[in-house]
Amino acid sequence: MRARLKLRQQVRTLTAEGRLQGGTLVVLPFVVFIALLFVNRGYVEVLFEHVSLIVATLASMGIGVLWIRKIVNIDS
């Protein structure tokens, strides 16, 4: 039982980089979007004319989050 716990901790440590990269890839687009709102608002306002692009982006990000979670999660 103790060996299993130790192995689980080692796997969690080795997959930490993947979890961090996944979090970064999810947060970064929102940070850039907010920064662009302050730097060049007109550039961002064009995006609001195309709601389908926003929906497709969020759907793709959701699929990416699930995919990264499946890659990093060793338990299942």
N, C-alpha and C positions, 0 to 999 in steps of 0.2 A: 504494500500500500504506500509506503514511504517513497519507494523508487518511482512509483507512478506519479506522485505529487511532484517529485523532483524533475521528472521528465516533462510534466505539464508546465512547470515554471521555466524550464529551458526553452521549450517551444514558444511560450509566450514572450520570452526575451528575444528570441530570434525573429519573431514576426512583428516586433514592435516597430521596426522601420516601415514595414508595409502599412501598418495602421496609421502611422504618422503621415506617410505619403498620401494615403486615402483621405485623411482629414484635411490635408493641405489642398488637395485637388478639389475638394468640395467647397472650402471656404474662399479660396483665391478668386474665383469669378465674381463673388459678391463684393469682395474688397475692391477689386478693379472697377466694378460697376459704380460703387459709391465714390471712389476716387475720381472717376470720369464725370460723375454728376457735378463735382466741385470744379474740376478743371475745364471741362468743355460740355456744358449742359446740352447744347444743341445737338451735339454728336450722339448723345444718349437718347434724346427725345425722338430721334428717328426710329429707334428700336421699338418704341411704344406704338408706332403705326403698324407694326407687324406682330400681332399677338401670337400668331402661330409659331413664330420663331422662339418666342419666350417659352411657350408650352413645350416645344420640341427640345429646347435646351434643358428645361427642368426634368423632362422625361428621360433624356439621355444621362443626366447627372444621377437620377434615381437608379437607372440600370447600372451605371458605373459603381455606385455605392454598394449595391447588392453583389456585384461581381467581385469587387475588392474584398468585401466581407466574406464571400465564399472562398476566395483564394487564401485569405489570412486565417480563417477559422479552421483549425485542424480537427476539432472535436467531431464534426459531422462527416 
